[in-house]
């Protein structure tokens, strides 16, 4: 009877293990559901609490089942008994065999008789020892039978008492929460029933509608919260030899035309900048409702589902072009958002190897002190950057920065996007440490808590908006502090150092005809952040420029006491390509002129700063603008005999004429134009000595 009970105990242990395993899987399912319900705080917190309580019950049950099962201590005795019985059966068979062999031994063969007798004697001796062991195990089981049964059952009952008592305490603690959820559940049931009735009513109304002439309604909304001004399905003609048509999801966002094959795919950029494009109807092909978007390097043929939708898309593209030109100070390049946004499937080319991409840019930027962690939440190993602020960000903070708009922060990937040399130098001259000293100067004083990795998104978003939009933690300088800062910056002489951005002096051409307008430092009537930005741009001090912008300086501030020069013109005078890049990334107007009618492009041409000329031409500088002497940048470059700048201006002029012309565009010509500009930009950043033509104009000299 005891052996049977022990077997039942073993079966109960196995069943308990299976039960606990199934329970653990169920609890893990509850936890996964809670993690997927982060947007619903009630469901997430309730499921998490229930999962923790059930896990405790599983732990109690595991202890009871495995460690306190009745007769668990008798399992070892039962095994020894079985082993002894097995040995007894085996030696009994050997003894029977020895008896049989001994009986069969012939009388006349003495050696066989002796061998059989010896075997029988040895077998009998072994049999006696095994019998004693077998009887011993039987006696042990019998002797423990009474005490073991009572002891095991008592232990088992106490274990269950503890199990149920702990379970009672645990669920007593959960009872208030369960009652609270019960009340909420009643309200949820009522709300669900009401929503069901509303949906049924809407469904009935829709069924009665006539869809024979219905069409998808698309509206152009430049102020959409998600930044998507227009989106919908279109057929796109491939650029391959077969000219196949594929249905894709198109959208207009950030002045770019992009499409996705699937919802989760990264968008592919069809048009990098809509300001460089035109849109027109296409009536000369077999398909209906087609239109074409033409850029300087390619054209894209698309088809809408109806004439109404075609007109809507054409108007949307035209409105996007107009909006892009109206946006104040939006002369900087549009940020690329993903690896596919750096090129198009139709372009047929890879990003230029001369631009840094992936780990090269990542390693250089993260090597700056403070950049190894996110600037706003401290998340280690960031992979995103704000190029106009010069900081590194984690993926969550980068999404929040992107939602602020490009007038506050322009986000770019450190691993997926290509990085021009001047942008990379900008990131390396600023960094998280510099920017946080400006934008978090009063954080501790105000008692504001800086977010940590893992904090709720809404808390991090609130902190970032307070930091960059409201500038709540920026320390405003006193009038005396501002005056001291401006005076210090204005007295810094132009440094002809070994900087890689500055061109060493060389003798001037034999008969220079250009007469650059000199400027004199005057004691200003008042000191302002705009004046700080003005002189910091000349002094090539990016931290001081960032501080001035944080204090509210207008990036296009005009110094009325100094020929109406702007910070961008002063950056040209200072000879720094990175300073110009920083101002342009922060929405500086590349075409704003001074009192002499000269814009930044004029000044860069006069000074022979080829890298700056490249930068301004890429950012849409008007090379046809003339100063008060009716001189254009091209005429100035010709008079100065600067062959590099003359070449650049003429190439830019040719490319502009190609964009304005109708009909097919020269793919090879456009590629040549882009290659030459990239070569000059790379040279200006890394090998400026090669671009040196003549001695630079020093405004302090007569």
C-alpha positions as CSV (number, residue, x, y, z in Angstrom):
1,X,0.0,0.0,0.0
2,X,2.9,2.4,0.9
3,X,4.6,1.7,-2.4
4,X,1.4,2.6,-4.3
5,X,1.1,5.8,-2.3
6,X,4.7,6.7,-3.1
7,X,4.1,6.2,-6.8
8,X,1.0,8.4,-6.6
9,X,3.2,11.0,-4.9
10,X,5.7,10.9,-7.8
11,X,2.8,11.3,-10.2
12,X,1.5,14.3,-8.2
13,X,5.0,15.9,-8.4
14,X,5.1,15.6,-12.2
15,X,1.6,16.9,-12.5
16,X,2.5,19.9,-10.3
17,X,5.5,20.7,-12.4
18,X,3.3,20.7,-15.5
19,X,0.7,22.9,-13.8
20,X,3.4,25.4,-12.7
21,X,4.9,25.5,-16.2
22,X,1.5,26.3,-17.7
23,X,0.9,28.9,-15.1
24,X,4.3,30.6,-15.7
25,X,3.5,30.7,-19.5
26,X,0.1,32.3,-18.7
27,X,1.8,35.0,-16.4
28,X,4.4,35.7,-19.1
29,X,1.5,36.3,-21.5
30,X,-0.1,38.8,-19.1
31,X,3.2,40.6,-18.8
32,X,3.6,40.9,-22.6
33,X,0.1,42.2,-22.9
34,X,0.9,44.8,-20.2
35,X,4.0,45.9,-22.1
36,X,1.9,46.3,-25.3
37,X,-0.6,48.5,-23.4
38,X,1.8,51.3,-22.4
39,X,-0.6,53.9,-23.8
40,X,-3.4,52.8,-21.4
41,X,-2.1,53.3,-17.9
42,X,-5.0,51.6,-16.2
43,X,-4.6,48.3,-18.1
44,X,-0.8,48.4,-17.9
45,X,-0.6,48.9,-14.1
46,X,-3.5,46.4,-13.4
47,X,-2.1,43.6,-15.5
48,X,1.4,44.2,-14.1
49,X,0.1,44.0,-10.5
50,X,-1.9,40.8,-11.3
51,X,1.0,39.2,-13.0
52,X,3.2,39.8,-9.9
53,X,0.6,38.4,-7.5
54,X,0.1,35.3,-9.7
55,X,3.8,34.8,-9.9
56,X,4.0,34.7,-6.1
57,X,1.3,32.1,-5.9
58,X,3.2,30.0,-8.5
59,X,6.3,30.2,-6.3
60,X,4.4,29.1,-3.2
61,X,2.8,26.2,-5.1
62,X,6.1,25.1,-6.5
63,X,7.5,24.9,-3.0
64,X,4.6,22.9,-1.8
65,X,4.6,20.5,-4.8
66,X,8.3,19.7,-5.1
67,X,9.7,20.0,-1.6
68,X,6.8,19.1,0.7
69,X,5.0,16.3,-1.1
70,X,4.1,13.4,1.3
71,X,6.5,10.4,1.2
72,X,9.1,12.3,-0.7
73,X,11.7,11.1,1.8
74,X,10.6,7.5,1.1
75,X,11.6,7.6,-2.5
76,X,15.3,6.8,-1.7
77,X,14.2,3.9,0.5
78,X,12.0,2.6,-2.3
79,X,14.8,2.8,-4.8
80,X,17.1,0.9,-2.5
81,X,14.4,-1.7,-2.0
82,X,13.9,-2.1,-5.8
83,X,17.6,-2.5,-6.3
84,X,17.8,-5.1,-3.6
85,X,14.9,-7.0,-5.1
86,X,16.5,-6.9,-8.5
87,X,19.7,-8.4,-7.1
88,X,17.7,-11.0,-5.3
89,X,15.9,-12.1,-8.4
90,X,19.1,-12.2,-10.4
91,X,21.0,-14.3,-7.8
92,X,18.0,-16.6,-7.4
93,X,18.2,-17.4,-11.2
94,X,21.9,-18.0,-10.9
95,X,21.4,-20.4,-8.0
96,X,18.8,-22.3,-9.9
97,X,21.2,-22.6,-12.8
98,X,24.0,-23.8,-10.5
99,X,21.7,-26.5,-9.0
100,X,20.7,-27.7,-12.4
101,X,24.3,-27.8,-13.6
102,X,25.4,-29.7,-10.4
103,X,22.6,-32.3,-10.9
104,X,23.6,-32.9,-14.5
105,X,27.3,-33.5,-13.7
106,X,28.3,-37.2,-14.8
107,X,29.7,-39.5,-12.1
108,X,32.7,-40.6,-14.2
109,X,33.9,-37.1,-14.9
110,X,35.4,-35.9,-11.7
111,X,36.6,-32.5,-12.9
112,X,33.1,-31.5,-14.1
113,X,31.7,-32.6,-10.7
114,X,34.2,-30.4,-8.9
115,X,33.5,-27.4,-11.1
116,X,29.7,-27.7,-10.6
117,X,30.1,-28.2,-6.9
118,X,32.4,-25.1,-6.6
119,X,30.0,-22.9,-8.6
120,X,27.0,-24.1,-6.5
121,X,28.9,-23.3,-3.2
122,X,29.8,-19.8,-4.4
123,X,26.3,-19.1,-5.7
124,X,24.7,-20.2,-2.4
125,X,27.1,-17.9,-0.4
126,X,26.2,-15.0,-2.6
127,X,22.5,-15.8,-2.4
128,X,22.6,-15.7,1.4
129,X,24.2,-12.2,1.4
130,X,21.7,-10.9,-1.1
131,X,18.8,-12.4,0.9
132,X,20.0,-10.6,4.0
133,X,20.1,-7.3,2.1
134,X,16.7,-7.9,0.6
135,X,15.2,-8.7,4.0
136,X,16.9,-5.6,5.5
137,X,15.3,-3.3,3.0
138,X,11.9,-4.9,3.6
139,X,12.3,-4.5,7.4
140,X,13.4,-0.8,6.9
141,X,10.3,0.0,4.9
142,X,8.1,-1.8,7.4
143,X,9.7,-0.1,10.4
144,X,9.2,3.4,8.9
145,X,5.7,2.7,7.7
146,X,3.8,4.1,10.7
147,X,6.0,7.2,11.5
148,X,6.7,8.1,7.9
149,X,3.0,8.2,7.0
150,X,2.0,10.4,9.8
151,X,5.1,12.7,9.5
152,X,4.7,13.1,5.7
153,X,1.0,13.8,5.9
154,X,1.4,16.3,8.7
155,X,4.1,18.1,6.8
156,X,2.0,18.1,3.7
157,X,-1.0,19.6,5.5
158,X,1.1,22.3,7.1
159,X,2.5,23.2,3.7
160,X,-1.0,23.6,2.3
161,X,-2.0,25.6,5.4
162,X,0.9,28.0,4.7
163,X,0.1,28.1,1.0
164,X,-3.5,29.0,1.4
165,X,-2.8,31.4,4.2
166,X,-0.3,33.3,2.1
167,X,-2.7,33.2,-0.8
168,X,-5.4,34.7,1.4
169,X,-3.1,37.5,2.5
170,X,-2.0,38.2,-1.1
171,X,-5.5,38.5,-2.5
172,X,-6.6,40.5,0.5
173,X,-4.1,43.1,-0.5
174,X,-5.4,42.9,-4.1
175,X,-9.1,43.2,-3.1
176,X,-9.3,47.1,-3.0
177,X,-7.7,47.2,-6.5
178,X,-10.1,44.6,-7.8
179,X,-13.1,46.5,-6.4
180,X,-11.9,49.7,-8.0
181,X,-11.4,47.9,-11.3
182,X,-14.8,46.4,-11.0
183,X,-16.3,49.9,-10.8
184,X,-14.3,51.1,-13.8
185,X,-15.2,48.0,-15.7
186,X,-18.9,48.7,-15.3
187,X,-18.4,52.2,-16.8
188,X,-16.2,50.6,-19.6
189,X,-19.0,48.2,-20.5
190,X,-21.5,51.1,-20.7
191,X,-19.1,53.1,-22.9
192,X,-18.4,50.1,-25.1
193,X,-22.2,49.6,-25.6
194,X,-22.7,53.3,-26.5
195,X,-19.7,53.2,-28.9
196,X,-21.2,50.1,-30.5
197,X,-24.5,51.8,-31.1
198,X,-22.8,54.8,-32.5
199,X,-20.8,52.7,-34.9
200,X,-23.8,50.7,-36.0
201,X,-25.7,54.0,-36.7
202,X,-22.7,55.4,-38.7
203,X,-22.5,52.1,-40.6
204,X,-26.2,52.2,-41.4
205,X,-25.8,55.8,-42.6
206,X,-22.8,54.9,-44.8
207,X,-24.7,52.0,-46.4
208,X,-27.4,54.4,-47.5
209,X,-24.9,56.7,-49.2
210,X,-24.5,56.5,-53.0
211,X,-20.8,55.6,-53.8
212,X,-21.2,55.5,-57.6
213,X,-19.4,58.8,-58.0
214,X,-17.6,58.9,-54.7
215,X,-13.9,59.7,-54.8
216,X,-11.2,59.9,-52.1
217,X,-10.9,63.3,-50.7
218,X,-7.4,64.7,-50.3
219,X,-6.6,68.0,-48.7
220,X,-3.3,69.9,-48.7
221,X,-2.5,70.9,-45.1
222,X,0.9,72.5,-44.6
223,X,0.4,72.8,-40.8
224,X,-0.4,69.1,-40.2
225,X,0.8,67.9,-36.8
226,X,2.8,65.0,-38.3
227,X,4.5,67.2,-40.9
228,X,2.8,65.4,-43.8
229,X,1.1,68.0,-46.0
230,X,-0.5,65.5,-48.4
231,X,-0.6,61.7,-48.7
232,X,-2.3,59.0,-50.7
233,X,-1.9,56.2,-53.3
234,X,-0.5,56.8,-56.7
235,X,0.8,54.7,-59.6
236,X,4.4,55.3,-60.3
237,X,6.2,54.5,-63.5
238,X,9.5,52.8,-63.0
239,X,12.7,54.0,-64.7
240,X,13.7,50.6,-66.0
241,X,13.5,49.5,-69.6
242,X,10.0,47.9,-69.1
243,X,8.5,51.1,-67.7
244,X,6.3,49.1,-65.3
245,X,3.7,50.8,-63.1
246,X,3.5,50.2,-59.4
247,X,1.1,51.4,-56.8
248,X,2.8,53.2,-54.0
249,X,1.9,55.3,-51.0
250,X,3.1,58.9,-51.7
251,X,3.4,61.8,-49.3
252,X,4.6,65.4,-49.3
253,X,6.5,66.2,-46.1
254,X,9.3,68.7,-45.3
255,X,9.2,70.0,-48.9
256,X,10.1,66.6,-50.2
257,X,8.1,64.1,-52.3
258,X,8.5,60.5,-50.9
259,X,6.9,57.1,-51.2
260,X,6.7,53.8,-49.4
261,X,6.1,50.4,-50.8
262,X,4.8,49.1,-47.4
263,X,3.6,50.9,-44.4
264,X,6.6,50.0,-42.2
265,X,9.2,50.6,-45.0
266,X,11.5,53.6,-44.8
267,X,10.4,56.4,-47.2
268,X,12.2,56.7,-50.5
269,X,12.8,60.2,-51.6
270,X,11.7,61.0,-55.1
271,X,12.3,64.7,-55.0
272,X,14.9,66.1,-52.5
273,X,13.7,69.7,-52.6
274,X,10.4,70.7,-54.2
275,X,11.7,74.2,-54.7
276,X,13.8,72.9,-57.6
277,X,10.9,71.1,-59.3
278,X,8.0,71.8,-61.6
279,X,4.8,69.8,-62.1
280,X,2.7,69.4,-65.3
281,X,-0.1,67.3,-66.8
282,X,0.8,64.5,-69.1
283,X,-1.7,63.9,-72.0
284,X,0.7,62.3,-74.5
285,X,0.8,58.8,-73.0
286,X,-1.7,56.0,-73.1
287,X,-2.8,56.1,-69.4
288,X,-5.3,58.6,-68.1
289,X,-4.9,61.0,-65.1
290,X,-1.1,61.2,-65.3
291,X,1.1,64.0,-64.2
292,X,4.9,64.5,-64.1
293,X,7.2,66.0,-61.4
294,X,10.4,67.2,-63.0
295,X,13.6,68.0,-61.1
296,X,17.0,69.1,-62.3
297,X,18.3,65.5,-62.4
298,X,15.3,63.4,-63.3
299,X,11.5,63.2,-63.8
300,X,8.9,61.0,-62.2
301,X,5.7,60.0,-64.0
302,X,2.7,59.3,-61.7
303,X,-0.9,58.4,-62.2
304,X,-3.9,59.2,-59.9
305,X,-7.1,57.2,-59.7
306,X,-9.3,60.0,-61.2
307,X,-9.1,63.5,-62.7
308,X,-10.2,65.0,-59.4
309,X,-7.3,63.4,-57.6
310,X,-4.8,64.3,-60.3
311,X,-5.8,68.0,-59.9
312,X,-5.5,67.7,-56.1
313,X,-2.0,66.3,-56.3
314,X,-0.9,68.9,-58.8
315,X,-2.2,71.7,-56.6
316,X,-0.5,70.1,-53.6
317,X,2.9,70.0,-55.3
318,X,2.5,73.6,-56.5
319,X,1.5,74.8,-53.0
320,X,4.5,73.0,-51.5
321,X,6.8,74.7,-53.9
322,X,5.3,78.1,-53.1
323,X,5.3,77.4,-49.3
324,X,9.0,76.4,-49.5
325,X,9.9,79.7,-51.1
326,X,7.8,81.7,-48.6
327,X,9.3,80.2,-45.5
328,X,11.5,82.8,-43.9
329,X,15.2,81.8,-43.8
330,X,14.7,78.3,-45.0
331,X,17.8,78.4,-47.2
332,X,19.5,75.5,-45.5
333,X,19.3,72.0,-47.0
334,X,16.4,69.9,-45.9
335,X,17.4,67.2,-43.5
336,X,17.6,63.7,-44.6
337,X,15.6,61.4,-42.3
338,X,16.8,57.9,-43.2
339,X,19.2,55.9,-45.3
340,X,16.7,55.7,-48.2
341,X,16.2,59.4,-48.1
342,X,19.7,60.1,-49.1
343,X,18.9,58.9,-52.6
344,X,16.2,57.6,-54.8
345,X,15.7,54.3,-56.5
346,X,15.4,56.2,-59.7
347,X,18.7,58.1,-59.3
348,X,20.7,55.0,-60.1
349,X,23.7,56.2,-58.1
350,X,25.2,55.7,-54.6
351,X,26.1,58.6,-52.2
352,X,29.4,60.2,-53.0
353,X,32.3,58.5,-51.2
354,X,33.7,61.9,-50.4
355,X,31.0,62.5,-47.9
356,X,31.3,60.7,-44.6
357,X,28.7,58.1,-43.7
358,X,28.0,55.6,-41.0
359,X,30.6,54.8,-38.4
360,X,33.1,57.5,-39.6
361,X,30.7,60.3,-38.7
362,X,29.5,58.5,-35.6
363,X,33.0,58.0,-34.2
364,X,34.1,61.6,-34.8
365,X,31.1,63.1,-33.2
366,X,30.9,60.8,-30.2
367,X,34.6,61.4,-29.5
368,X,33.7,65.0,-28.4
369,X,33.4,65.1,-24.6
370,X,29.8,64.8,-23.4
371,X,28.6,63.4,-26.8
372,X,28.7,59.8,-25.7
373,X,25.3,60.2,-24.0
374,X,22.1,61.8,-25.2
375,X,22.1,65.6,-24.5
376,X,18.6,65.6,-23.0
377,X,18.1,62.3,-21.2
378,X,21.6,60.8,-20.8
379,X,20.8,57.6,-22.8
380,X,24.3,56.2,-23.7
381,X,25.4,55.5,-27.3
382,X,23.2,58.0,-29.2
383,X,22.7,57.6,-32.9
384,X,21.1,60.9,-33.9
385,X,22.1,64.5,-33.9
386,X,20.6,68.0,-34.1
387,X,22.7,69.7,-36.7
388,X,21.7,73.3,-35.9
389,X,22.2,72.9,-32.2
390,X,25.3,70.7,-32.5
391,X,24.2,67.9,-30.0
392,X,23.7,64.2,-30.1
393,X,20.4,62.5,-29.2
394,X,18.9,59.1,-28.6
395,X,16.1,57.9,-30.9
396,X,13.3,58.9,-28.5
397,X,14.6,62.4,-28.0
398,X,15.3,62.8,-31.7
399,X,11.7,62.1,-32.4
400,X,10.6,64.8,-29.9
401,X,13.1,67.2,-31.4
402,X,11.7,66.5,-34.9
403,X,8.2,67.3,-33.7
404,X,9.4,70.7,-32.5
405,X,9.9,71.8,-36.2
406,X,13.1,72.6,-38.2
407,X,13.0,76.2,-36.9
408,X,14.0,74.7,-33.4
409,X,15.9,71.5,-34.3
410,X,17.0,69.8,-37.4
411,X,17.5,66.1,-36.8
412,X,19.9,63.8,-38.8
413,X,21.1,60.2,-38.3
414,X,24.7,59.7,-37.4
415,X,24.7,56.2,-39.0
416,X,22.2,56.4,-41.9
417,X,22.8,59.8,-43.4
418,X,25.8,61.2,-45.3
419,X,27.7,64.0,-43.6
420,X,29.4,66.9,-45.4
421,X,32.8,68.0,-43.9
422,X,31.5,71.4,-42.9
423,X,28.6,69.9,-41.0
424,X,30.9,67.4,-39.2
425,X,33.2,70.2,-38.1
426,X,30.2,72.2,-36.8
427,X,29.2,69.2,-34.7
428,X,32.8,68.8,-33.4
429,X,33.1,72.5,-32.4
430,X,29.9,72.5,-30.3
431,X,28.7,69.3,-28.5
432,X,26.5,68.4,-25.6
433,X,28.7,70.0,-23.0
434,X,28.8,73.4,-24.6
435,X,25.0,73.5,-25.4
436,X,24.0,72.2,-21.9
437,X,26.1,74.9,-20.2
438,X,23.9,77.4,-22.2
439,X,20.4,75.8,-22.2
440,X,20.7,74.2,-18.7
441,X,22.5,77.1,-16.9
442,X,19.6,77.7,-14.4
443,X,18.2,74.2,-14.2
444,X,19.5,73.3,-10.8
445,X,18.8,76.8,-9.5
446,X,15.1,76.4,-10.6
447,X,15.0,72.8,-9.1
448,X,14.1,71.2,-12.5
449,X,14.8,67.5,-12.7
450,X,16.6,66.3,-15.8
451,X,15.0,63.2,-17.4
452,X,16.7,59.8,-17.2
453,X,16.6,56.9,-19.7
454,X,13.4,55.1,-19.3
455,X,11.3,58.0,-18.1
456,X,7.8,58.4,-19.6
457,X,7.9,60.1,-23.0
458,X,5.5,62.9,-21.9
459,X,7.9,63.9,-19.2
460,X,10.9,64.0,-21.5
461,X,8.9,65.9,-24.1
462,X,7.9,68.5,-21.5
463,X,11.5,69.0,-20.4
464,X,12.8,69.4,-24.0
465,X,10.1,72.0,-24.9
466,X,10.9,73.9,-21.7
467,X,14.6,73.7,-22.6
468,X,14.6,74.7,-26.3
469,X,11.3,76.3,-27.1
470,X,10.6,78.2,-23.9
471,X,14.3,78.5,-23.0
472,X,13.3,78.4,-19.4
473,X,16.7,77.3,-18.1
474,X,18.8,79.9,-20.0
475,X,20.6,82.4,-17.8
476,X,19.9,85.9,-19.1
477,X,23.0,88.1,-18.9
478,X,22.9,91.5,-17.3
479,X,23.6,94.6,-19.3
480,X,27.1,94.8,-18.0
481,X,27.9,91.2,-18.7
482,X,26.6,91.5,-22.2
483,X,28.6,94.7,-22.8
484,X,31.8,92.9,-21.6
485,X,31.1,89.9,-23.8
486,X,30.5,92.1,-26.9
487,X,33.6,94.3,-26.3
488,X,35.7,91.2,-25.8
489,X,34.5,89.6,-29.1
490,X,34.8,92.9,-31.1
491,X,38.4,93.4,-30.1
492,X,39.5,90.0,-31.3
493,X,41.7,90.4,-34.4
494,X,41.2,88.2,-37.4
495,X,43.3,85.2,-36.6
496,X,45.6,84.2,-39.5
497,X,46.4,80.9,-37.8
498,X,47.0,77.4,-39.1
499,X,43.3,76.7,-39.1
500,X,42.3,74.3,-41.9
501,X,39.5,76.7,-42.9
502,X,41.6,79.8,-43.4
503,X,43.5,80.4,-46.6
504,X,47.1,81.6,-46.2
505,X,48.0,85.0,-47.8
506,X,49.5,85.3,-51.2
507,X,50.5,88.3,-53.2
508,X,47.6,90.2,-54.9
509,X,47.0,90.2,-58.6
510,X,49.0,92.9,-60.5
511,X,46.2,95.4,-61.0
512,X,43.3,94.8,-58.6
513,X,40.2,96.6,-59.5
514,X,38.1,95.6,-56.6
515,X,37.8,98.1,-53.7
516,X,36.2,96.3,-50.7
517,X,34.3,98.5,-48.4
518,X,36.1,98.9,-45.1
519,X,34.3,98.9,-41.8
520,X,35.1,100.6,-38.6
521,X,34.4,99.4,-35.1
522,X,32.2,102.0,-33.4
523,X,30.9,102.2,-29.9
524,X,27.3,100.9,-30.3
525,X,24.4,102.8,-28.9
526,X,23.1,99.7,-27.2
527,X,24.3,96.2,-26.5
528,X,22.0,93.3,-27.5
529,X,22.2,89.5,-28.2
530,X,22.1,90.4,-31.9
531,X,25.3,92.4,-31.5
532,X,26.9,89.5,-29.6
533,X,26.0,87.2,-32.5
534,X,27.4,89.8,-35.0
535,X,30.9,89.9,-33.4
536,X,31.0,86.2,-32.4
537,X,30.4,85.4,-36.1
538,X,33.5,87.4,-37.0
539,X,35.5,85.9,-34.2
540,X,34.6,82.4,-35.3
541,X,33.3,81.5,-31.8
542,X,30.5,79.0,-32.3
543,X,29.8,78.7,-28.5
544,X,29.3,82.4,-28.2
545,X,27.1,82.3,-31.3
546,X,25.0,79.5,-29.8
547,X,24.7,81.5,-26.6
548,X,23.5,84.6,-28.4
549,X,20.9,82.6,-30.3
550,X,19.7,81.1,-27.0
551,X,19.4,84.7,-25.5
552,X,17.0,85.6,-28.4
553,X,19.4,87.0,-31.0
554,X,17.8,87.3,-34.5
555,X,20.0,85.3,-36.9
556,X,19.5,88.0,-39.6
557,X,20.2,90.9,-37.2
558,X,21.3,94.0,-39.1
559,X,24.0,96.3,-37.7
560,X,22.7,99.7,-38.8
561,X,25.9,101.4,-37.5
562,X,28.1,99.2,-39.7
563,X,26.7,99.4,-43.3
564,X,23.8,97.1,-42.4
565,X,26.0,94.1,-42.2
566,X,24.5,90.8,-40.9
567,X,26.2,88.0,-38.8
568,X,26.5,85.9,-42.0
569,X,28.4,88.7,-43.8
570,X,30.7,89.0,-40.7
571,X,31.2,85.2,-40.8
572,X,32.5,85.6,-44.3
573,X,34.8,88.4,-43.1
574,X,36.1,86.1,-40.4
575,X,37.0,83.5,-43.0
576,X,35.2,80.5,-41.4
577,X,33.3,78.0,-43.4
578,X,31.9,76.3,-40.3
579,X,30.6,79.6,-38.9
580,X,28.7,80.2,-42.2
581,X,27.3,76.7,-42.0
582,X,26.1,77.2,-38.5
583,X,24.3,80.4,-39.3
584,X,22.7,78.8,-42.4
585,X,21.5,75.8,-40.4
586,X,19.9,78.3,-38.1
587,X,17.9,80.0,-40.9
588,X,20.3,82.8,-41.9
589,X,19.2,84.6,-45.1
590,X,21.8,83.8,-47.7
591,X,20.7,86.8,-49.9
592,X,20.4,89.6,-47.4
593,X,22.4,92.6,-48.6
594,X,24.3,95.3,-46.7
595,X,24.2,99.1,-47.4
596,X,26.4,98.6,-50.4
597,X,24.0,96.1,-52.0
598,X,26.4,93.2,-51.4
599,X,25.2,89.9,-50.0
600,X,27.3,87.1,-48.5
601,X,28.2,85.8,-52.0
602,X,29.6,89.2,-53.0
603,X,31.8,89.3,-49.9
604,X,33.0,85.7,-50.3
605,X,33.9,86.5,-53.9
606,X,35.8,89.6,-53.0
607,X,37.8,87.8,-50.3
608,X,38.4,84.8,-52.5
609,X,36.8,82.3,-50.1
610,X,36.0,79.5,-52.6
611,X,34.6,77.2,-50.0
612,X,32.1,79.8,-48.8
613,X,31.1,80.6,-52.5
614,X,30.4,76.8,-52.9
615,X,28.3,76.8,-49.8
616,X,26.2,79.9,-50.7
617,X,25.6,78.6,-54.2
618,X,24.4,75.3,-52.9
619,X,22.1,77.1,-50.5
620,X,20.4,79.1,-53.2
621,X,22.4,82.4,-53.2
622,X,21.3,84.8,-56.0
623,X,24.3,85.1,-58.2
624,X,22.5,87.7,-60.4
625,X,22.2,90.3,-57.7
626,X,24.2,93.4,-58.2
627,X,25.6,95.9,-55.7
628,X,25.3,99.7,-55.9
629,X,28.1,99.7,-58.4
630,X,26.1,97.2,-60.5
631,X,28.6,94.5,-60.0
632,X,27.6,90.9,-59.7
633,X,29.6,88.2,-58.0
634,X,30.7,86.9,-61.4
635,X,32.0,90.2,-62.6
636,X,33.8,90.6,-59.3
637,X,35.5,87.2,-59.7
638,X,36.5,88.1,-63.3
639,X,38.1,91.4,-62.2
640,X,39.9,89.6,-59.4
641,X,41.1,86.9,-61.8
642,X,39.9,84.2,-59.5
643,X,39.6,81.2,-61.9
644,X,38.1,78.9,-59.3
645,X,35.2,81.2,-58.3
646,X,34.6,82.2,-62.0
647,X,34.2,78.5,-62.8
648,X,31.9,77.9,-60.0
649,X,29.6,80.8,-60.8
650,X,29.4,80.0,-64.4
651,X,28.6,76.3,-63.7
652,X,25.9,77.4,-61.3
653,X,24.5,79.8,-63.9
654,X,24.4,77.0,-66.5
655,X,22.7,74.7,-64.1
656,X,20.1,77.3,-63.2
657,X,19.3,77.8,-66.9
658,X,18.9,74.0,-67.3
659,X,16.4,73.9,-64.5
660,X,14.4,76.7,-66.1
661,X,14.4,75.1,-69.6
662,X,11.6,72.8,-70.6
663,X,12.0,69.3,-72.0
664,X,14.5,66.6,-71.1
665,X,17.4,67.4,-68.7
666,X,21.0,66.5,-69.2
667,X,21.8,63.9,-66.7
668,X,25.5,63.9,-67.3
669,X,25.7,67.7,-67.1
670,X,24.0,67.8,-63.7
671,X,26.2,65.1,-62.4
672,X,29.3,67.0,-63.5
673,X,28.0,70.1,-61.8
674,X,27.4,68.2,-58.5
675,X,30.8,66.5,-58.7
676,X,32.7,69.8,-59.2
677,X,30.9,71.4,-56.3
678,X,31.5,68.5,-54.0
679,X,35.2,68.5,-55.0
680,X,35.5,72.3,-54.2
681,X,33.6,71.9,-50.9
682,X,35.8,68.9,-49.8
683,X,38.9,70.9,-50.7
684,X,37.8,74.0,-48.9
685,X,37.3,71.9,-45.7
686,X,40.4,69.7,-45.9
687,X,42.9,71.2,-48.2
688,X,42.3,75.0,-48.3
689,X,45.9,75.7,-49.5
690,X,45.0,74.4,-52.9
691,X,42.3,77.1,-53.3
692,X,44.6,80.1,-52.4
693,X,44.6,82.7,-55.2
694,X,45.6,86.0,-53.7
695,X,45.9,87.9,-50.4
696,X,42.7,88.2,-48.5
697,X,41.2,91.6,-47.8
698,X,41.8,92.8,-44.3
699,X,39.1,95.4,-43.4
700,X,41.4,97.0,-40.8
701,X,44.0,98.0,-43.4
702,X,43.6,100.9,-45.9
